[in-house]
Amino acid sequence: MNKIFYILGILCLTTVVACEKHEITLDKEYLDLSTKAQLRLVYAMPVISNDASIVTRLKYNGQLVSDVNTSVGNFWPNSAARYHSLPIGTNTIEMFRGNNRDQLAYSGSVTLDKGRYTAFVHHANKPPTLIKEVEQFPKMDPWKDTVTWINFVHHIYKIDGETPVEKLMIKGRRGAGTVADPYVYIDIASVNFGESSGWVPYRLKPALSGSESSLVFCLYYADGTPYKRFTSATSGLIDWVGTGYTLTKDRFFYFHMNGIEGDAFNNFGVRFSTFNAI
C-alpha cells in the first residue's frame, strides 16, 4: 500500500453569526509517494551582494511556483526553505530576474526518484547539486544527549566564477581566546566542492531551553590553513569566522557556503548560511 502524506491547504473559516461557534477546517489533498517526489530549491548562484542576477521568479516544468518582487523570491534564502511536489522523473527548473521578472537567469533540470531532495543551483550553466534526504534521520536520546546535527555543503568558486575552491573543513570554536580560557577547535566536517558531508553530530552545552546561542564556527582548507576573507574595502584578508549562531538539540541544520572568492572586498561574495533540514 502506498504511503500517504497530507498537504495542508488554505484555512477555511465558515461564516457565522453572533454567539455561534467559529469552525475552522483544513482542506487537504493526498500526495501519492509512488508517483511524486518532494524538492526543495536552494539558490546558491555565485553572485555578489545586490547583484542584478538575483532571481525573483521560479518555475518548475513551466508552472509558476514563486513570483514576487523581492530580491530573491519566496524560496530560500529569502525565507524558510520549502518543498514542492514534483513528478518522479525529469523536471525542468527555470529562474528569472529583472524588474519584470522576464530575464532568464537559469534553465536546467533534475531527475528525481521517490523521496525528498534538496537541489543547490550554483551555476548558470551547470546542473544543480542534488542531495537526497535520508529516509530516517539519526536519533539520540533528547533527554540524555544535547546533540545537534550538521550537514556541510560547499559551493564556493574562485574569482573567475568557474573554478571550484578545493576541499574545505568547518570547525566549531569554543572558549574566549584568553590564557585562562583558550580556544578549543572541534572538527565537524570536510567536503569537496559540490558535495555534502552527510549528517554529523555536534554536541551542545546542556541548557534548559535545549538550545545554545553565541556559537562560533571557523573555516579551513584541507591542509589546515585558515580560510580568509575581506571585512572592508580598506582591510586585508583575515581568518573567516562565523559568530552568533544558535542551534537546538535533536535538530538538523544545513551549513552551506557559496559565492565567489574575489581578490578584493568589492568582488568577494562568499555567504555562510544555515537552514533546517526538516
C-alpha positions as CSV (number, residue, x, y, z in Angstrom):
1,M,0.0,0.0,0.0
2,N,1.4,3.4,-0.9
3,K,2.4,5.8,1.8
4,I,0.2,8.9,2.0
5,F,1.1,12.4,3.2
6,Y,-1.3,15.2,3.8
7,I,-0.6,18.6,2.4
8,L,-2.5,21.2,4.4
9,G,-4.4,23.7,2.2
10,I,-5.9,27.1,2.8
11,L,-7.7,27.6,6.0
12,C,-11.4,27.9,5.5
13,L,-13.3,30.0,8.0
14,T,-17.0,29.4,8.0
15,T,-19.3,32.4,8.1
16,V,-21.1,32.6,11.4
17,V,-23.5,34.9,13.3
18,A,-23.0,36.2,16.8
19,C,-22.9,33.7,19.6
20,E,-22.2,30.8,17.3
21,K,-19.0,28.8,17.3
22,H,-16.3,29.6,14.8
23,E,-15.4,26.5,13.0
24,I,-12.0,26.2,11.2
25,T,-11.5,23.4,8.8
26,L,-8.4,22.4,6.8
27,D,-8.7,21.4,3.1
28,K,-6.3,18.6,2.3
29,E,-5.1,16.7,-0.7
30,Y,-3.2,13.4,-1.0
31,L,0.4,13.2,-2.1
32,D,1.0,9.8,-3.6
33,L,4.6,9.0,-2.9
34,S,4.6,6.3,-5.6
35,T,4.3,9.0,-8.3
36,K,5.5,12.2,-6.6
37,A,8.8,13.4,-5.2
38,Q,9.5,16.4,-3.0
39,L,12.1,19.0,-4.0
40,R,13.5,22.0,-2.1
41,L,15.4,24.5,-4.1
42,V,18.4,26.4,-2.6
43,Y,19.6,29.4,-4.5
44,A,23.4,29.2,-4.5
45,M,24.5,31.2,-7.6
46,P,27.9,32.8,-7.3
47,V,26.8,36.4,-7.2
48,I,28.0,39.5,-5.2
49,S,25.5,41.2,-2.8
50,N,22.8,43.2,-4.6
51,D,23.9,41.8,-8.0
52,A,21.3,42.1,-10.7
53,S,21.3,38.3,-11.3
54,I,19.4,37.6,-8.1
55,V,16.2,35.9,-9.2
56,T,12.6,36.8,-8.4
57,R,10.6,34.2,-10.3
58,L,10.7,30.4,-10.2
59,K,9.1,27.8,-12.4
60,Y,9.0,24.0,-12.3
61,N,8.0,22.3,-15.6
62,G,6.8,25.6,-16.9
63,Q,4.5,26.1,-13.9
64,L,4.9,29.2,-11.8
65,V,5.6,28.5,-8.2
66,S,7.2,31.7,-6.9
67,D,6.6,35.2,-8.3
68,V,7.5,38.2,-6.0
69,N,9.3,41.5,-6.5
70,T,11.7,41.0,-3.6
71,S,15.4,40.5,-4.2
72,V,15.5,36.7,-4.0
73,G,11.9,35.4,-4.3
74,N,9.9,33.5,-1.7
75,F,12.0,30.4,-1.8
76,W,15.2,30.0,0.2
77,P,17.2,32.0,1.2
78,N,14.7,34.9,1.5
79,S,12.5,32.8,3.8
80,A,12.2,29.3,5.1
81,A,13.1,26.6,2.7
82,R,10.0,25.0,1.1
83,Y,9.4,21.6,-0.6
84,H,7.5,21.4,-3.8
85,S,5.7,18.3,-5.0
86,L,7.0,17.2,-8.4
87,P,6.5,14.1,-10.6
88,I,9.1,11.3,-10.3
89,G,11.4,11.6,-13.4
90,T,13.0,14.6,-15.1
91,N,11.7,18.0,-14.1
92,T,12.8,21.4,-15.5
93,I,13.8,24.4,-13.4
94,E,13.6,28.0,-14.7
95,M,14.7,31.1,-12.7
96,F,14.1,34.6,-13.9
97,R,15.3,38.1,-12.9
98,G,14.8,41.8,-13.7
99,N,12.1,44.3,-12.7
100,N,9.6,42.5,-14.9
101,R,10.9,39.1,-13.9
102,D,11.2,38.0,-17.5
103,Q,15.0,37.7,-17.9
104,L,16.1,34.1,-17.8
105,A,18.8,33.6,-15.1
106,Y,18.9,29.8,-15.1
107,S,17.4,26.9,-17.0
108,G,18.2,23.3,-16.1
109,S,16.7,20.0,-15.0
110,V,16.8,17.4,-12.2
111,T,15.9,13.7,-12.3
112,L,14.0,12.6,-9.2
113,D,13.1,9.2,-7.8
114,K,10.9,8.6,-4.8
115,G,11.8,10.6,-1.7
116,R,12.8,14.1,-0.7
117,Y,15.6,16.1,-2.3
118,T,17.4,19.4,-1.9
119,A,18.8,21.0,-5.1
120,F,21.6,23.6,-4.9
121,V,21.5,25.8,-8.1
122,H,25.1,27.0,-8.0
123,H,26.0,28.0,-11.6
124,A,24.0,29.4,-14.6
125,N,25.2,26.7,-17.0
126,K,25.6,23.7,-14.8
127,P,23.2,21.2,-13.3
128,P,22.2,21.6,-9.6
129,T,23.9,19.6,-6.9
130,L,21.1,17.2,-5.9
131,I,21.1,15.7,-2.4
132,K,18.6,13.0,-1.5
133,E,17.5,13.3,2.1
134,V,17.8,10.2,4.3
135,E,14.6,8.3,4.9
136,Q,15.3,8.2,8.6
137,F,17.2,11.0,10.3
138,P,19.7,10.0,13.0
139,K,18.3,10.0,16.5
140,M,19.7,10.3,20.0
141,D,18.0,10.4,23.4
142,P,16.7,14.0,23.6
143,W,16.8,13.9,27.4
144,K,20.3,12.5,27.9
145,D,22.1,14.0,24.9
146,T,22.5,17.6,23.9
147,V,23.4,16.9,20.3
148,T,22.5,18.8,17.1
149,W,23.2,17.6,13.6
150,I,25.1,19.5,10.9
151,N,25.4,18.7,7.1
152,F,28.1,20.8,5.5
153,V,27.7,21.7,1.8
154,H,30.3,23.7,-0.2
155,H,29.8,25.7,-3.4
156,I,32.5,28.4,-3.4
157,Y,34.1,29.4,-6.7
158,K,37.4,31.2,-7.2
159,I,37.5,34.7,-8.7
160,D,36.7,33.6,-12.3
161,G,33.4,32.2,-11.2
162,E,34.2,28.9,-12.9
163,T,37.0,27.2,-10.9
164,P,35.8,25.5,-7.7
165,V,37.6,26.1,-4.5
166,E,39.3,23.0,-3.2
167,K,38.1,20.9,-0.2
168,L,37.1,22.9,2.9
169,M,36.7,22.0,6.5
170,I,34.4,23.6,9.1
171,K,35.2,23.5,12.8
172,G,33.4,24.7,15.9
173,R,35.3,27.1,18.2
174,R,34.8,27.3,21.9
175,G,36.5,29.4,24.6
176,A,37.2,33.1,24.9
177,G,40.7,33.0,23.4
178,T,42.3,34.0,26.7
179,V,45.1,32.4,28.7
180,A,42.5,31.2,31.3
181,D,40.0,30.1,28.6
182,P,41.9,29.4,25.4
183,Y,40.2,28.5,22.1
184,V,39.3,24.8,21.5
185,Y,38.5,23.7,18.0
186,I,36.2,20.8,17.2
187,D,36.3,19.2,13.8
188,I,32.9,18.9,12.2
189,A,33.1,18.0,8.6
190,S,35.2,18.5,5.4
191,V,33.8,18.3,1.8
192,N,34.9,18.8,-1.7
193,F,33.1,21.3,-3.9
194,G,29.6,20.3,-4.7
195,E,29.4,17.6,-2.0
196,S,27.5,17.0,1.2
197,S,29.2,15.8,4.4
198,G,26.1,13.9,5.5
199,W,24.8,14.3,9.0
200,V,27.4,14.9,11.6
201,P,26.6,15.2,15.4
202,Y,27.8,18.3,17.2
203,R,27.5,18.4,21.0
204,L,25.9,21.5,22.6
205,K,26.2,22.7,26.1
206,P,23.3,21.5,28.2
207,A,20.6,24.1,28.6
208,L,17.1,24.1,29.9
209,S,15.9,25.6,26.6
210,G,17.5,22.8,24.6
211,S,19.4,25.5,22.5
212,E,22.9,27.0,22.7
213,S,23.5,30.6,21.4
214,S,26.6,32.6,20.5
215,L,28.1,29.6,18.7
216,V,31.3,30.2,16.6
217,F,32.5,28.4,13.5
218,C,35.7,28.6,11.6
219,L,36.7,27.5,8.1
220,Y,39.9,25.9,6.8
221,Y,41.5,24.4,3.7
222,A,42.2,20.7,3.7
223,D,45.9,21.4,4.7
224,G,44.8,23.2,7.9
225,T,45.3,26.7,6.6
226,P,42.6,29.1,7.7
227,Y,40.2,30.3,5.1
228,K,40.5,34.1,4.6
229,R,38.0,36.9,3.8
230,F,37.9,40.7,3.4
231,T,35.9,42.7,6.0
232,S,36.1,46.1,4.4
233,A,37.4,47.9,1.3
234,T,40.4,49.1,3.3
235,S,41.3,46.0,5.2
236,G,43.4,43.0,4.2
237,L,42.4,39.4,4.5
238,I,41.6,37.9,7.9
239,D,40.6,34.4,9.1
240,W,37.0,33.6,8.3
241,V,34.9,33.2,11.5
242,G,31.2,32.9,11.8
243,T,29.8,34.1,15.1
244,G,26.4,34.5,16.9
245,Y,24.7,31.2,15.7
246,T,22.1,29.4,17.7
247,L,21.4,25.7,17.3
248,T,18.9,23.4,19.0
249,K,19.4,19.9,20.2
250,D,18.0,17.0,18.2
251,R,17.5,19.3,15.1
252,F,19.1,19.0,11.7
253,F,20.9,22.0,10.1
254,Y,22.4,22.5,6.7
255,F,25.6,24.6,6.8
256,H,26.0,26.0,3.3
257,M,28.9,28.0,1.8
258,N,28.5,29.6,-1.6
259,G,29.8,32.5,-3.7
260,I,32.9,33.9,-5.3
261,E,36.3,34.1,-3.7
262,G,37.4,37.5,-5.1
263,D,40.7,39.4,-4.7
264,A,39.2,42.5,-3.1
265,F,36.3,43.4,-0.8
266,N,34.1,44.6,-3.7
267,N,34.2,41.3,-5.6
268,F,34.5,38.9,-2.6
269,G,31.0,37.5,-2.3
270,V,31.1,34.4,-0.1
271,R,28.0,33.6,2.0
272,F,27.6,31.3,5.0
273,S,24.0,30.2,5.6
274,T,22.2,27.8,7.8
275,F,18.7,26.3,7.4
276,N,16.7,23.5,8.9
277,A,16.5,20.2,7.0
278,I,13.1,19.4,8.3
